[in-house]
């Protein structure tokens, strides 16, 4: 017994330092995401908008699938990858609104000016919002050298989207 304890200590000392003194768990997909981003699949039955990044998306048929938002929908987040109908088995990265840090890029429908509240418009694009409507998810913050025509990408200081008018 006296010889086993020093042997155990020598084996313990041989472990990598990060494994010593810390609890470690295997990540299987659930849990926290420090970046505020998650991977989802586009729902091919819901006719997602193709070929464009930074569109607003919402939950679709189940917890793993998303589709592009329509006017007035409450968005889940912003698709940072474009949908490719030839690669439907490849997940895309979504910046979760209210969780992803910093400003986010979105595609505008051409109605937004710097400082406007924004909400979901048609085809996953952002549109200008008035206070008191559902679906507001942030404020446009872009410089004077940025164009904001329909189809352009602008930056937005995002918040948790409102589900009800207030």
DOMARNU-836399 format. One record per residue (C-alpha): residue in one letter; x, y, z. Coordinates in steps of 0.1 Angstrom, whole numbers, plus 5000, padded with zeros to 4 digits. Example, Ala and Ser with C-alpha at 12.3 -4.5 7.8 and 13.67 -1.06 7.14 Angstrom:
R   r   east   north     up
R   a   5123    4955   5078
R   s   5137    4989   5071
# end
This chain:
R   r   east   north     up
R   x   5000    5000   5000
R   x   5029    5024   5008
R   x   5043    5019   4974
R   x   5010    5025   4956
R   x   5005    5060   4968
R   x   5037    5075   4954
R   x   5031    5056   4921
R   x   4996    5071   4920
R   x   5010    5106   4926
R   x   5036    5101   4898
R   x   5008    5090   4874
R   x   4987    5120   4884
R   x   5017    5144   4878
R   x   5021    5130   4844
R   x   4986    5141   4833
R   x   4984    5173   4812
R   x   4981    5204   4835
R   x   4947    5213   4821
R   x   4932    5180   4833
R   x   4946    5183   4868
R   x   4923    5201   4893
R   x   4894    5209   4869
R   x   4862    5192   4861
R   x   4858    5185   4824
R   x   4827    5175   4804
R   x   4822    5164   4768
R   x   4801    5188   4747
R   x   4774    5170   4728
R   x   4757    5201   4713
R   x   4736    5213   4742
R   x   4746    5240   4766
R   x   4760    5275   4764
R   x   4775    5292   4733
R   x   4799    5319   4744
R   x   4799    5335   4709
R   x   4761    5338   4707
R   x   4761    5318   4675
R   x   4746    5284   4667
R   x   4744    5261   4637
R   x   4711    5253   4620
R   x   4699    5237   4588
R   x   4676    5256   4564
R   x   4642    5240   4560
R   x   4640    5231   4523
R   x   4602    5228   4525
R   x   4598    5265   4535
R   x   4613    5280   4503
R   x   4642    5299   4519
R   x   4657    5329   4501
R   x   4689    5317   4483
R   x   4723    5332   4476
R   x   4725    5359   4502
R   x   4741    5362   4535
R   x   4730    5383   4565
R   x   4692    5376   4562
R   x   4669    5374   4592
R   x   4658    5339   4600
R   x   4632    5322   4623
R   x   4626    5288   4637
R   x   4609    5264   4613
R   x   4596    5228   4615
R   x   4618    5218   4645
R   x   4646    5230   4667
R   x   4673    5222   4641
R   x   4657    5240   4611
R   x   4653    5277   4602
R   x   4638    5296   4573
R   x   4639    5333   4562
R   x   4616    5357   4580
R   x   4586    5374   4564
R   x   4573    5409   4572
R   x   4565    5412   4609
R   x   4580    5379   4620
R   x   4599    5377   4652
R   x   4635    5367   4642
R   x   4657    5341   4659
R   x   4688    5356   4644
R   x   4709    5365   4613
R   x   4721    5339   4589
R   x   4758    5345   4584
R   x   4760    5320   4556
R   x   4739    5318   4524
R   x   4715    5289   4516
R   x   4727    5266   4489
R   x   4701    5243   4475
R   x   4729    5219   4464
R   x   4742    5215   4499
R   x   4712    5212   4521
R   x   4730    5189   4545
R   x   4755    5216   4555
R   x   4745    5237   4586
R   x   4748    5274   4585
R   x   4760    5298   4613
R   x   4733    5320   4629
R   x   4740    5350   4651
R   x   4714    5347   4678
R   x   4698    5381   4684
R   x   4702    5393   4720
R   x   4731    5368   4725
R   x   4757    5376   4697
R   x   4780    5404   4709
R   x   4787    5436   4690
R   x   4770    5450   4660
R   x   4756    5427   4633
R   x   4753    5430   4596
R   x   4718    5426   4579
R   x   4704    5431   4544
R   x   4682    5461   4541
R   x   4651    5467   4519
R   x   4662    5503   4513
R   x   4640    5521   4538
R   x   4664    5524   4567
R   x   4684    5555   4577
R   x   4710    5557   4604
R   x   4695    5557   4638
R   x   4662    5541   4628
R   x   4647    5512   4647
R   x   4646    5481   4625
R   x   4623    5451   4623
R   x   4618    5422   4598
R   x   4606    5429   4563
R   x   4599    5407   4534
R   x   4624    5380   4522
R   x   4645    5381   4554
R   x   4655    5417   4549
R   x   4654    5444   4576
R   x   4630    5473   4572
R   x   4624    5506   4592
R   x   4601    5502   4622
R   x   4581    5526   4642
R   x   4580    5522   4680
R   x   4551    5501   4691
R   x   4552    5474   4665
R   x   4562    5438   4671
R   x   4595    5424   4658
R   x   4619    5453   4665
R   x   4654    5438   4669
R   x   4677    5468   4670
R   x   4689    5502   4658
R   x   4707    5509   4626
R   x   4742    5523   4632
R   x   4762    5530   4601
R   x   4784    5558   4588
R   x   4776    5584   4561
R   x   4799    5565   4537
R   x   4776    5535   4538
R   x   4749    5530   4512
R   x   4715    5517   4524
R   x   4697    5509   4492
R   x   4676    5478   4488
R   x   4698    5447   4490
R   x   4727    5465   4507
R   x   4743    5452   4539
R   x   4741    5476   4569
R   x   4752    5473   4605
R   x   4727    5471   4634
R   x   4731    5473   4672
R   x   4709    5443   4680
R   x   4688    5436   4710
R   x   4665    5407   4720
R   x   4636    5409   4695
R   x   4602    5421   4707
R   x   4574    5396   4703
R   x   4546    5420   4713
R   x   4540    5456   4705
R   x   4548    5479   4734
# end
